[in-house]
């Protein structure tokens, strides 16, 4: 480019020349600092932070042992590596920074691995094993790609590399919630070193993103998550393979890995004994993906979320027979779903001009049919005759043909018109369910409704569809047991503080003798064990072990995907403590899994292995009891040994106590 300036006044020419030079320099591409001027779009692919403070960079730099690509196994042992979340900012942790036992901080040491390291793991047939490695560097790492080879044994066994799913841990912000003002603890009272950032801000690894390659900014750790699925027809023995990683900045690394396939097998997920009851919100899928509710694309996505639930052995179909059964009082005297994205009714109530009622079951029928076809076949739960806010008015939402609009009408609980509306619906609903062959599978379901509230609708059920009286599904307190064929008891009622009037153990024995289903459920409390976004990772795998300890049939959580917002990756909180209302994240092609969701699956597999060996009678009663005590000791994940589950499984498989 040529610029010609011809002026008699030298001062003016000189000034213009200076301006032009400044303009030219400003138009040149800037040389980016490793951290201060990262491209915002690239920097936020795996975390929401554009820039980290220099003091934090300094701490990380001093803790990274190598100028090369730092690669290590979280916890230092591949078999237990999934038991912690890797801090995004890998600083050196000391007892002065965290009130913690020494072994819990040892998990976060960076011990580099290299080509001479042989990573080892083992598992039984037909189970999955989650492991992870972590990567960090003092400069940006572009186009990082990690692959796993096929696994071969000396006896000719072959496990294809496609049996290993490779994903990258994404980090989400840690946010406060309204529930902290009234009944849940604050985040900092729950989380430990797995939350990273020291308030600048705080972030935590949870979503597992499946991409072909990833960008790792300087001074940030990037965990790589491997889900190893052992085929049920795999031959027992020792298999060898290789993990390889390549990037633009560093030479290729190859690390040997050994997989031991043990001579035991767990059942397919559809045959799990563990009763998993998680509530799917189909409306959230439509909102988060910005697609029309009940469109073809929406139905395709709903099926993928159902498939995901079935892969964990889920048993129930969550349906809504009213408009958003879980509303709460909100800003400006409005009512809002208790979750960021509420529920839409699957059955449309319609008041005709002649003052009679009709009910459109088309969405309900299609939804239930799809769920049954995917494998959710145990039970159809319908919500709900009782509102979430038990002490106030009750609402019925319907389309008024005369007025041509949706009406939300409120009633006192004892209002005869309210009773008449529900009696008419239940009579029609029973006829419809029987015509579809679903009546015996369908349960009237109640979320934490007190006994007196449930009893208040018994008259309605008796007059509308009395056969439902034997099929109530209740998540609540033990004193609702007499009403519930299926009962989920809040976790705290198993503790000594709550377990006073009548021991829960006696109640469970009575229910088992009557062939009634009993599960345990968690919500926004206790602080631990739990599966919040920032709960210690190990607690997710602990939950099914606790179901064994409590002698329950399984586990309930009130929400599988009731996201806080259409973008929970960046806005993870609406009303309740973070992660209380979802296990997975929204993706364009289906659910995005999480560390919590994968470890829950593996805890259920532990449960299944225990049940199989117990039924076979190959493990003594003493060992079985010791296994549970070992696996469930210390329910606070910050201090729990990462080897508890490994040793418990070893005891089961060898029928002997392990020190």
Buried (B, 14 or more C-beta within 10 A) or exposed (E): EEEEEEEEEEEEEEEBEEEEEEEEEEEEEEEEEBBEEBEEEEBBBBBBBBBBEEEBBEBBEEBBEBEBBBBBBBBBBBBBBBBBBBBBBBBBBEEEEBEBBEEBBBBBBBEBBEEEBEBBBBBBBBBBBBBBBBBBBBBBBBEBBBBBBBBBBEEEBEBEEEBBBBBBBBBBBBBEBEBBEEEBBEBEEBBBBBBBBBEBEBBBBBBBBEEEEBBBBBBBBBBBBBBBBBEEEBBBBBBBBBBBBBBEBBEEBEBBBBBBBBEBBBBEBBEBBBBBBBBBBBBBBBBBBEBEEBEEEBBEBBBBBBBBBBBBBBBBBBBBBBBBBBBBEEEEEEBBBBBBBBBBBBBBBEBEEEEEBEBBBEBBBBBBEBBBEBBBBBBBBBBBBBBBBBEEEBBBBBBBBEEEEEEEBEBEBEBEEBBBBBBBBBEBBBEBBEEBEBBEBBBBBBBBBBBEBBEBBEEBBEBBBEEBEEBBBBBBBBBBBEBBBBBBBBBBBBEEEBBEEEEBEEBBEBBBEEEBBBBBBBBBBBBBBBBBBBBBBBBBBBBBBBBBBBBBBBBBBBBBBBBBBBEBBEBBBBBBBBBBBBBBBBBEEBBBBBBBBBBBBBBBBBBBBBBBBBEEEEBEEEBBEBBBEBBBEBBBBBBBBBBBBBBBBBBBBEEEBBE
